[in-house]
Amino acid sequence: MPKKAKPAGSGKEEGPVPCKQMKVEAAGGPSALNFDSPSSLFESLISPIKTETFFKEFWEQKPLLIQRDDPALATYYGSLFKLTDLKSLCSRGMYYGRDVNVCRCVNGKKKVLNKDGKAHFLQLRKDFDQKRATIQFHQPQRFKDELWRIQEKLECYFGSLVGSNVYITPAGSQGLPPHYDDVELEGEKHWRLYHPTVPLAREYSVEAEERIGRPVHEFMLKPGDLLYFPRGTIHQADTPAGLAHSTHVTISTYQNNSWGDFLLDTISGLVFDTAKEDVELRTGIPRQLLLVESTTVATRRLSGFLRTLADRLEGTKELLSSDMKKDFIMHRLPPYSAGDGAELSTPGGKLPRLDSVVRLQFKDHIVLTVLPDQDQSDEAQEKMVYIYHSLKNSRETHMMGNEEETEFHGLRFPLSHLDALKQIWNSPAISVKDLKLTTDEEKESLVLSLWTECLIQVV
């Protein structure tokens, strides 16, 4: 995945940030998340807060606690992950460090209690009961279907990877000291779904208040509650005495998804295009420039080139994305499938012909991008149209950093096919014979390639 530098902070806080608390009485019938579309899923997740209100007042700004007295929703949250789920998961071969961590906050510091090798449920339960340790399970969507279903829809909604972790903490204990998320998760936004008992979450710690002047917000969270907080929020969670234990799921997104990341991703394509037309960008740098720290001449020339690029960017209709689109599609979850998933790997229905009407399917899982031909290494690289999709991605390796087990799935077409592909992308349905290609053979070949990859269907 693209690497990201640590953001530089100002070291000061503008002032107290209140955490809005919503409490809604239970509705007449059972309440469940709405999976009709990515937007309906997100709307139901943050209900009764409206989506427009959320992004205007809370997103990247301040925490939001939503409390809903709905037994059906509480039961649903409680079904997402249970302590007893660990027993069956351990039988499948879970490992300390990779899949599960055992830890406890001792004297304000995190103490890791992991063993070596495979994690066995009896040992996990022993550490949980006797050492009052928190069990952290990484990326449960790999095994729990309902979390796969939720996170797949959220990845479609945000256009960014969505990961999760589960924390199970005994009564009267705390797993982690006050913290904000480390480099691996830095820059993410978090949602916490609480179930099935009541943990105590402090949005900021007392130590943090003394150190940086932030206020402490303390909440008793119960089944069905949802807590959102933006990146950089210092937090801790503990379970009060007198309970069996508490469980919460954290859902995180927007890693490496800033304007800075996007600028780094697109600038190389912009330079590539401009250098083909501007001879100044192809002239050599001064002798021994790389052997000195910096020169005024180099700074002036680079400043001039950046102004040229900015002027060109103003009139650019399409940006060349080098990594972000590919990275997202390659690492994201495949579409949720309640069955055997055959519809994701085997084309079905009629074979597309010239007289067929076709439409795109799984649109949220496909990206279309224009890139220099990756099979050519010389300066005369031609542009090609690349289509990447996540239909054949491995759910079992999602967010686990297994680069060697990850591969691209997709197709490559000549740039002359771009208009026809855009027709398919932008139309609810389109006749193959109306595609903007020169010959009927090209039209049939294009739709057959897309159909073979399960990207279109005949209607």
N, C-alpha and C positions, 0 to 999 in steps of 0.2 A: 504494500500500500504506500501511497505517497507519504513521505515523511514531513512532519510539520515542526517548525521551530516553536519554542516556548513563547507565548505572548508576554510582552513587557507590561507590567502593571504600574499604575501611578503610585501605589502604596498608600492611598488614602481613600476614604469613603465619603461620598457626597452627603450622607445623612441617613437616618433610620429608614429602613425599607419595611413597611408594614406588610404582613402576610394576610391576604384576604381570606376569610373563612366563609364558606357557603354551607348552609344546612338545609336540606330539603326533605320534606316528609315523604314517606313511602307512597307510591302510586297504588291504584286499585289492583292492578295485575302485576305479574312478575316482570321485572326489569332485566333486560339483557342487552349486550352490545349488538349494534346493527352492522351486519357484514355485507349489506347490499353493495357497497362501494367503499373505496378508501376514505372518501370524505364523510360518509355516513358513519363509518367506524369511529373516526376521530371525534365527530360531533357527539356520538353516544358516550365516548370515553370521558369527555370533559363536561358532559351535561350536568347541570343546567346552564353552565357558562356558554355563551355563544362563541363560535369560532372567531368572528370578527373582534369581539371583545378580548378574547384570549391573546390574539396576536398583536392587538393594539396596546394592551395594558400590562401583559405579563411576559410574553415571549422575550427572552434575553434581558428581562428587566427585573422581575421580582418573583418570589415564590407565590404559589397558589395552593391552598388546601381546600379540597372539596369533600364535604361530608354528606352522605346520603343515607337516610334511615330506611334502607330497602333490604329486607331479608333475602330476597331473590338475588340481588346483586352481591350481597355479602357471601352467600352460598357459592355463587359463581366464582368470585375471586378466590374463595377457599379451595375450589376445585383445581385451580391452576397448578398448584404444587403443594404437596404435603410431605411431612416427615417420613411417612410410610413409603412414599415414592422412591426414596433412596434405596430401600431394600431391593426392589426389582432392578433399579439402575445399576447398583453395585454388582449384581449378578451378570451384567452385560460387560463388565470390565471397565470400571472407572479408576482413574489414577490421581494420586495426590498431586497438587500443583497444576496439572493440566485440567482436570475436571472438578476437583473439589479441594477446598481449603478448610482447615480447622484452626480457629484462632480465638483469642480472648484479649480484652483490654485489661491490662494489669498495671496499676499505678500510672495511668495515662499513656501507656505505650502498648503497641500491638505485639502480642506474643503468639507466634505461629507454632501450632502443635502437630503439624503434619508428620506422618510416618513416611517411609519410602515405598515406592512401588504402588501396587494395587490398593484401592480403598475397600475395606470390608465393612459391611453394615454394622456388625456387632461391635467393632472397634469404634466406629463413628458414634454409635449410640452410647458406648461406654464413656467416651470423651465428652459427649453432650450431657450425660446425666451426672457423671462424677466430677468432671473438671469444669462444668458449666460453660463449655465452649460453644461458640457460634459455628455453625456449618454453612459454608458458602459454596453454592453449586454454580458452575460457570455455564452460561449459554444453554439453559434448559430447553429452549425451543428446538434443540436438536432431537429431543426425545418426547417432549410433551406437545401433542397435536394442537391443543387450543392456543398455546403460546406461539407456535408456528403460524397459526391462522391470524392471530393478532398482529404479530410483527411483520408478516408478509404484507398485510394491508397498510401498515404504517410505513413500510419502505416504499410502497407505491405512493402514499400520500406525501411524504417528505422528499422523495427522490434521494434518499440517503440511507446508509446502512443503519440497522436498528438491532442492538444487542440487548441482552438481559442477564441478570444474575439473581439468584435466590439466596436470602439470608434467613436462617432458622436459629433463633436465640432462646436459651432457657430463661425461666423466670429469674429475676434478680440478677441479671447478667448483661454484659455489653461486649460485643464482638470487636468493634473498632474504636479507636480514640477519635477525637474531633479531627476532621480532615476534609479536604476537598480532593477531587479525584486526581490520580497520578497521571503521568505522561500518556499512558496507553488510552486513557479516557478523557484527557484534557480537551476542553472545548465542547463537550457534549452537554445536551440538555437531558434532564432525568424526570421520569415519572415513577412514583412508588405506589404500588397497589398493595394494600394491607389486608391480611387475612391470616389465620382465622380467629386469632385472639388479639389482644390489645397491647401493642408496643408503645413506648414513649419515645417520641422523636424530638430532638432539639435541633432547630434549624441552624443555630449558631451555638458554639460552646461558650462557657464562661471564660475559658482561656482565650478564645478568639476575641471576646468582648474587651478583655483587658489589653490584648495585644494590638488590635486594630480599631477598637472603638465601635464595633458593630453590636447591635442589640441582640438579646437572647429571646427567641420565640419558642415556647414549649407547648406541645400539643399531646393530648391523649388521643391516639388514633385507634379506630375500631374497624371491624370488618366492613369492607365496602368503601373505605376512604381512599382518596387519591391525593397525592402530594406532588406538585411539580416544582422544580427549582432549576434556575439557569446555571450555566457553567460558573465555576469559582465559588459557589456557595459552600461555606464551611458548615458541616453538619455532623451529627452523631445520633445514634439510635440505641435505646436500651429497653429492656423488658422489665416492667415492675414486678415485684414479688407477689406471690399469691396466684399466679397464672400457670398454666401448663407450659406454654412456650408461645412465642410469636413468630410469624412468618411474613416476610414481605418480598415482593418481586420488584426489582428496579429495571426499568426499560429506558434505554439511552440511545440518543441519536445525534446527528450533525457533527460527527468527528471529521476533521479535515474538510469542512464545508464552508469556509469563510470566503469573503471577497479576496483576501490575500491568496488563498489556495487557488481560487478560480483564475486570478491574474497570472500566477505562476504557471498554471495549466495551459492557458491560451496564448501567452506571450510568445512562446516558441513558434507556434503556427503563424502568428502575425509577422514575426521576424522572417520566417521562411518565405512567406508570400511577398513581403516588401523587398527582400534581398534579390529576388528574381527580377525586379523591375528597377531597383535603385543601385547603380553601379558603385556608389559611395560605400554602401554596406558590404560590398564584396572586395574593397581594397584592403590591403594588408595593414595590420597594426604596426606602430613604430618598432624599430629594432630594440630588443632588450626590454620591452615594456613589461614583460612578465617577471623580470628580474628586479624591478623596483617596486616600492610600496604603492605609490600613486604619483600621477603628474597632473598638472593643471590642463595640459593639452588633452590628455585622455578624458578628463572630467568634462571639458567643454564639448568634445566630440560626442561622447555618450549622451550628454544632455540634448544635443542637437538631434541625435538619432531618436531619442525618446519623444521629442516633439514631433518628428516626422511620423513615428508610429502612432502617436495620439491623433494626428490629423487623418491618417489612413483609417484608424479605428472608427472614426466618426462616420465614415461612409461604408463600413463593412457590414454586409448583411448576415454573413455566416462566419462564426469563429471556429477555427480549427482547435478541437479539444484533444490534447495528447494523452492524458491519463485518467482524468476524473470519471468520464463516462465509462471507460473500459473497466476501471477499478470497481466502480459501483456495481455494474452488471455482473462482473466476474465473481464477486464475493457475496452477492445478496442471496436471499432465500429463493428457491423456486416457487412457482405458484402453489398455493395451498390446494391439496387434493385429498378429499375424504376417501377416495377409492384407491386403486392400485397405481394411479398416475400414468396409465397408458396413453391418455390423451395428450400428455406432454412430450412423449417420445415417439409415438407412432401416428403418422398422418391418417386421418379418417375422413369418411364422406367421399363425395365425388371427386374424381381427378379434374383439375381445372383445364378448360379448353378455351379456344378463342371466343366462343359464344357464351362463356360462363360469366356470372356475376360473382365477384369475390369480396370478401371483407377481412380486415385484419382482426386477429384474436390475440389475447394476452398483450394488448398494447402497452400496458404499464410495465411490462417485463422486457421491453425491446427498446434499444436506442439506435438511431440512424445518424451516422456522422461521416464527414468527409475528412480524409487524411491522406498524406503522401503515401504512395504505394510502399508498403512495408516489405515487399519482396525485392525492392531496388535500393541500392546503397549509394548510387552516384548522385551528382548534383542535379541531374535532369529528372528527378523523381516526378512522375505524374500523380495527379490526385485520383483517388479511388473512393467509392462509396462503400463504407463498412456498416454492416448490421450485426450488432451483438445482442444476444438474448440470454435469459437465465432459466429457460425451461428445463435444461438438463443439469443445472447446478446441484451440488451435493448438499443436502440439508444437514448431514452429519458433521460437516466441517465448517459450518457457518460461524463466522467471527472467531475462529480458532487459530488463525494465522498459519494455516497449512498451505503455504505458497506452492510447495512442490506437488501438492495434490490438486491444484486448481488449474483449470484450463479454460480458454475462450471457446464459446460456442457461437457460431454465426456464419455470415456469408459476405462475399466481396463482389462488387459489381463495378463496371466502368462508370466514369463520371457521366456518360451519356444517358445512364439509366436513372439519374437523380430525379428528374421531373416526374417520371412514371412512378417511382417509389413514393414521392411526396403525394401523388394522387391517391395512392392506396392508403397512405398514412392519414390523410386529411379528409377522406370520404367515408361515410357510414358503410357504403357499398359502391362498387364501381364495375362496369363491364370491362372485360379484358381487352376487347377490341378498341376501347376508347383510350387506352394507355398511350402516352406520348413517346412512342418508340417508332423507329423507321419501318420495321418489317413485322409481319404477323409472327414469324418464327421467334423474333426477339421477345415479343409480348408473351407468347406461350412459354418460352424458356424461363422468363422471369417469374411468372406466377407458379410454374412447376417447382422452381427452386425454393420459393417461399413456402409452398404447400408441403414439400418434403421435410422442411424444418418445423412443420406444425405452426407456422406463423400466420397463415391465412386459411380460410375455409370457403367452400362454394355455397352460395345461398340461393 
